[in-house]
Amino acid sequence: MEALLENLFTLGALVLLQAVLGFDNLLYISLESKRAPPDKQAQVRKLGIALAVVLRIVLLFLLISLIKYVQDPIFGLNIPGVIESNFNLHSVIVLVGGVFILYTATKEIMHMMNFEEAHAEEKNKASVFKIVFWIVLMNLVFSFDSILSAMALTDVFWVMALAIVIGGVLMIWLADRVSGFLEKNRMYEVLGLFILFIVGIMLLSEGGHLAHLKLFGHEIVPMAKSTFYFVIAVLVLTDIVQSRYQRKLMRAKQHAHGNAAVKQAEISPAVQAAASTEKS
């Protein structure tokens, strides 16, 4: 009984951990699914997350069995005074994921800056298979930290697997709502992309730390989660203030235009009367 209560308590902690660490993954899924046709977007999110949950459990089993090989160095790149590194499989996966996230965020931001290209992108939606593939792949990249953190809390497989399943169900539920919010509030898509950009930087710093990377004698240190959430809070606050300020300017502009129209309407009859008098 005591062991069961301990496992249930650990399960609750792991579900909370999945929720905290899954924010960046959730944002990527919501933005990536928008590339699918509108009637397929919800299906893409559900299918992608469901497949990722199954593969996460497989990955969990493999990591439990092969954790030593994941952490063992596989190659190094050393140029005295310039670069020192000792890469393992974990660091390579995280670094590749960070590069891909940066590429995706930068590409989408550039599309938004070019209206015609962005409009063409809306017309030429990506295939469902391609989008599901990238959602599953990036989900696995993001899952490494959460699985390794789970393994540090417990060695009971069913507890970790159940936490992954519950986390996946919550992610499906939240992904639909986040996507719906972004669809109704398109202005926040830019904010989401810049947050995704920061996620890429965070993954690069984490991968560099795992690889014991030093550039010009300076060690790469990982971005703390607290720093990550603080930066997000500042971005969100800045966006809210800017949006309210822009709405205030728009109201002031509309009010000024309205007053000008009223004055023009008042002046016009007098001008017309004067013109008629001159003609007569």
Secondary structure, 3 states (H helix, E strand, C coil): CHHHHHHHHHHHHHHHHHHHHCHHHHHHHHHHHCCCCHHHHHHHHHHHHHHHHHHHHHHHHHHHHHHHHHHCEEECCCECCCEECCEEHHHHHHHHHHHHHHHHHHHHHHHHHCHHHHHHHHHCCCCHHHHHHHHHHHHHHHHHHHHHHHHHHCCCHHHHHHHHHHHHHHHHHHHHHHHHHHHHCCCHHHHHHHHHHHHHHHHHHHHHHHCCCEECCEECCCCCHHHHHHHHHHHHHHHHHHHHHHHHHHHHHHHHHHHHHHHHHHHHHHHHHHHHHHHC
